[in-house]
């Protein structure tokens, strides 16, 4: 059973930084290496939205417009960990942040949460002005 556990959330002031981590376990064989990794977030009363995606091997990264230039997604495959470095945080970044993994078809919308098979429980990020 694949398990994802996020950590690193917290409360910061606007302009601050946080680094989220996602510990991945339970994959068999090399299947994790062929999976995309992603970070989504969900604020109260809003739909879950994709923030950043990283392809297998970390070859490509994709960012939502709201994250471009401020967030960096990375993966440490030998240690089965995904990261999201968040800089210059803004109050509108306040949300529950979730990591997800899955095999995403070429050409598919990588920010669509539906194809991701595995999800963590989330870590709260709160940014005050």
C-alpha positions in Angstrom: 0.0 0.0 0.0 1.5 3.3 -1.1 1.6 5.9 1.6 2.4 9.6 1.4 3.1 11.8 4.4 3.6 15.5 4.2 5.5 17.7 6.6 6.9 21.2 6.8 3.8 23.3 6.9 3.3 26.1 9.4 2.5 29.8 9.8 4.7 32.5 8.3 4.5 36.1 7.5 4.1 37.4 3.9 7.4 37.3 2.1 8.6 34.3 4.1 9.6 30.8 3.0 8.6 27.2 3.8 9.9 23.9 2.5 7.3 21.1 2.3 8.4 17.5 2.2 6.5 14.4 1.2 7.8 11.0 2.3 6.7 8.2 0.0 6.6 4.6 0.9 5.0 1.3 -0.2 5.9 1.3 -3.9 7.1 -2.0 -5.2 9.9 -2.5 -7.8 10.7 0.6 -9.8 7.2 1.8 -10.2 7.8 5.0 -8.2 10.5 6.0 -10.6 7.9 6.1 -13.4 5.5 8.2 -11.5 4.8 11.9 -11.6 4.9 13.8 -8.3 2.7 16.8 -7.6 1.7 19.3 -5.0 -1.9 20.5 -4.8 -3.6 22.9 -2.4 -7.0 23.5 -1.3 -8.2 26.6 0.6 -11.6 26.7 2.5 -14.5 26.9 0.1 -12.3 26.4 -3.0 -11.6 23.5 -5.3 -8.3 21.6 -5.0 -5.8 23.1 -7.5 -2.5 21.9 -8.8 0.5 24.0 -7.8 3.5 22.1 -9.2 4.3 18.8 -11.0 7.5 17.0 -11.6 8.0 14.2 -14.1 9.7 10.9 -13.6 13.4 11.4 -13.1 12.8 15.1 -12.5 13.3 15.8 -16.2 10.5 18.3 -16.4 8.7 20.5 -14.0 5.4 22.4 -14.4 4.0 25.2 -12.3 0.7 26.9 -12.0 0.8 30.6 -12.9 0.4 31.4 -9.2 3.5 29.4 -8.3 5.8 30.3 -11.2 8.9 32.0 -10.1 8.3 31.5 -6.4 7.9 27.8 -5.9 10.3 25.0 -6.8 9.3 21.3 -6.9 12.0 18.6 -6.7 12.3 14.9 -6.0 14.9 12.8 -4.2 14.2 9.4 -5.7 16.8 7.3 -3.7 15.1 8.6 -0.6 11.6 8.5 -1.9 10.9 12.1 -1.1 9.2 15.0 -2.9 9.8 18.6 -2.0 8.2 22.0 -2.5 10.3 25.0 -1.8 8.0 28.0 -1.4 9.4 31.5 -1.4 7.9 35.0 -1.2 4.8 33.5 0.3 1.6 35.6 0.1 -1.6 35.4 2.1 -3.4 33.9 -0.9 -1.1 30.9 -0.6 -2.8 30.0 2.6 -4.3 26.5 2.1 -3.9 22.8 3.0 -1.1 21.4 0.8 -1.2 17.8 -0.5 1.3 15.8 -2.3 0.3 13.2 -4.8 1.8 10.6 -7.1 0.6 8.7 -10.1 1.3 7.5 -13.7 0.2 10.4 -15.8 -0.4 9.8 -19.5 1.5 11.9 -22.0 -0.5 14.9 -23.1 -2.8 14.6 -20.1 -3.6 17.7 -18.0 -1.0 17.3 -15.2 -2.9 19.7 -12.9 -6.0 17.6 -13.0 -6.2 15.8 -9.6 -8.2 12.8 -10.9 -5.4 10.8 -12.5 -3.3 10.8 -9.4 -3.7 7.5 -7.5 -2.0 8.3 -4.3 -2.5 11.2 -1.9 -1.2 12.4 1.5 -3.3 13.7 4.3 -2.0 17.3 3.8 -0.1 19.9 5.7 -1.4 23.3 6.6 0.3 26.5 5.3 -0.9 29.8 6.7 0.5 33.1 5.5 -0.3 36.3 7.4 0.0 39.8 6.0 
